[in-house]
Amino acid sequence: MNKIKAFFSNVKLEMFKVSWPTREELLNSTAVVVVSVALLAVFIGMADLFFTFMVGLIIK
């Protein structure tokens, strides 16, 4: 039981050492991720449509 208490005590100490991002940094990073995911989704969707069309032509 003492090992568990020591572990969580050390976790608490380490959490105070963490350099947390500012609100502005967090919002900017979130925006970059959302835009990147949206662009990737559009690209994958377009590639899927293209390959579906090409396979349809080959099968006919």
C-alpha positions as CSV (number, residue, x, y, z in Angstrom):
1,M,0.0,0.0,0.0
2,N,2.9,2.3,0.7
3,K,4.2,1.9,-2.8
4,I,0.9,3.0,-4.2
5,K,0.9,6.1,-2.0
6,A,4.5,6.9,-3.0
7,F,3.6,6.4,-6.7
8,F,0.7,8.9,-6.6
9,S,2.8,11.3,-4.5
10,N,5.5,11.3,-7.1
11,V,2.8,11.7,-9.9
12,K,1.5,14.8,-8.1
13,L,5.1,16.2,-7.8
14,E,5.7,15.6,-11.5
15,M,2.5,17.2,-12.5
16,F,3.7,20.5,-10.9
17,K,6.8,20.3,-13.1
18,V,4.8,20.1,-16.3
19,S,4.9,23.1,-18.6
20,W,1.3,23.5,-19.6
21,P,0.4,25.4,-22.8
22,T,-1.3,28.8,-22.6
23,R,-4.9,29.1,-23.8
24,E,-3.8,30.7,-27.0
25,E,-1.2,28.0,-27.8
26,L,-3.9,25.3,-27.0
27,L,-6.5,27.0,-29.3
28,N,-3.9,27.4,-32.1
29,S,-2.8,23.8,-31.9
30,T,-6.4,22.6,-31.8
31,A,-7.2,24.6,-34.9
32,V,-4.2,23.2,-36.8
33,V,-5.3,19.6,-35.9
34,V,-8.9,20.2,-36.9
35,V,-8.0,21.8,-40.3
36,S,-5.4,19.1,-41.0
37,V,-7.9,16.3,-40.2
38,A,-10.5,18.0,-42.4
39,L,-8.1,18.4,-45.3
40,L,-7.0,14.8,-45.0
41,A,-10.6,13.6,-44.9
42,V,-11.4,15.5,-48.1
43,F,-8.3,14.1,-49.8
44,I,-9.2,10.5,-48.8
45,G,-12.8,11.0,-49.8
46,M,-11.8,12.3,-53.2
47,A,-9.3,9.4,-53.7
48,D,-12.0,7.0,-52.8
49,L,-14.4,8.5,-55.3
50,F,-11.7,8.4,-58.0
51,F,-10.8,4.8,-57.4
52,T,-14.5,3.8,-57.1
53,F,-15.1,5.4,-60.5
54,M,-12.0,3.8,-62.1
55,V,-12.9,0.3,-60.8
56,G,-16.4,0.8,-62.1
57,L,-14.9,1.6,-65.6
58,I,-12.7,-1.5,-65.5
59,I,-15.5,-3.8,-64.4
60,K,-17.9,-2.7,-67.2
